[in-house]
């Protein structure tokens, strides 16, 4: 099985100007080399048959991606309309400013099959392509953000995957994201 970094994920995980809430201490090439050379700690099925989650132990100083919302930090939440790239519509997002989460124990690498990436207009020369990564304390999936589920349901032309919303998964995601937020 071979894995490559997609052009979609590269600027989000390895931006030109490094940010503290992205993968630390390694380049995109080193990250991919590590994934191809080391077996994952665990593999989970993703939200669709073309999606797999490779959970690897964190070998970097990358910090957890989410922080629980408490009365003590709620005032640090911010929001704005943002698009992940120029082709997508901006959606409402929220994040913490001024918090520092712990170093993650695991990296949950989100992979799409070569067939799905070709369908989405992003062909790759490998079996799987990295489309994202979640940094966690536990070796488990963090629920996809509800807005990502909605975007996926809109279809490929709107930056999604064309997978319909699973109402139960959506409810679990809302419950998680009502109590947690990303940070910057």
Secondary structure, 3 states (H helix, E strand, C coil): CCEEECHHHHHHHCCCCCCCCCCCCCCHHHHHHHHHHCCCCEEEECCCCCEEEEEEECCCCCECCEEECCCCCHHHEEEEEECCCCCCCCEEEEEECCCCCCECCEEEEEEEEHHHHHHCCCCCCCCEEEEEEEEECCCCCCCCCHHHHHHHHHCHHHCCCCCCCCHHHHHHHHHHHHHEEEEC
